[in-house]
Amino acid sequence: MTQAVLVAGFTLLEYLRSGRIFLELIATIACYVILLRPTSAAMNASYLFAVLGIFGPGMAVITTGFIVGLGDRPQNYIVLTHNVSRDAFLLGLFFAAVIVTLAMYGILCALVALFNRATDLTLFGWTLATLPLILNTGLVAAIALLLSPPVLSAGWRLFVLALIALALSSNVISGPVIAQISEINPLLVDLLRAIQTILSGPLVPVFYGYQLSVSRAFDSAPAWANLLAQCLLLLSFLGLARYGFHRRDLIFSV
């Protein structure tokens, strides 16, 4: 863990020197100006966390891509030869991406708190609603790390993306499309629905976590169970990324 923290610190320094963090700052300020700036109508907490719940994971995708780009360079052979394990290197990239993303989230929250605070939100409620949002941010960062070139080959990345697309396709593959498939063979419809159900199962905690952020309904056991499910899912994706990184020959991009 100490090595991972050191790698994260080194990566963050490189990230600051590269100036890429200004892209995240611009995106954060743009989100505030476009969606969260003061208007004639008072902003409520549900709307605030509906925006933040999309902003966090979206920023995680962008930031993780940039961070992995810094990690996927020949210079990092030197880092790995100085008694830094592959696990520490991969976790360091993940920690750096999450830290930058949460920093942007904190800046956006500070802007809202200073200039357009939600009228029906307390500090305690804000903290509770942030918990599932942070876990979703970490989950998306872990998925982006898993789908990065150093971890998976192009073929495996396409395969995983196809599985994710199929898991999210229940609202797309419906109506006329299902009717046409049913005309060919009704069994294909049952098979498709079964596959969609199986693949979408791991994504349920992500969507429920988003709903928890918006509703802040933490007065039930399923809400806290979902937080645990998000943690386990995060560990699972990190474990898959670790497995993929160990299985590949270490060839950084030029």
Secondary structure, DSSP 8 states (H G I E B T S, - for coil): -HHHHHHHHHHHHHHHHHTTHHHHHHHHHHHIIIIIS--SS---HHHHHHHHHHHHHHHHHHHHHHHHHHHSSTTHHHHHHSS--HHHHHHHHHHHHHHHHHHHHHHHHHHHHHHS--TT--HHHHHHHHHHHHHHHHHHHHHHHHTSTTTS-HHHHHHHHHHHHHHTGGGTS-THHHHHHHHH-HHHHHHHHHHHHHHHGGGHHHHHHHHHHHH---SSHHHHHHHHHHHHHHHHHHHHHHHHHHHS------
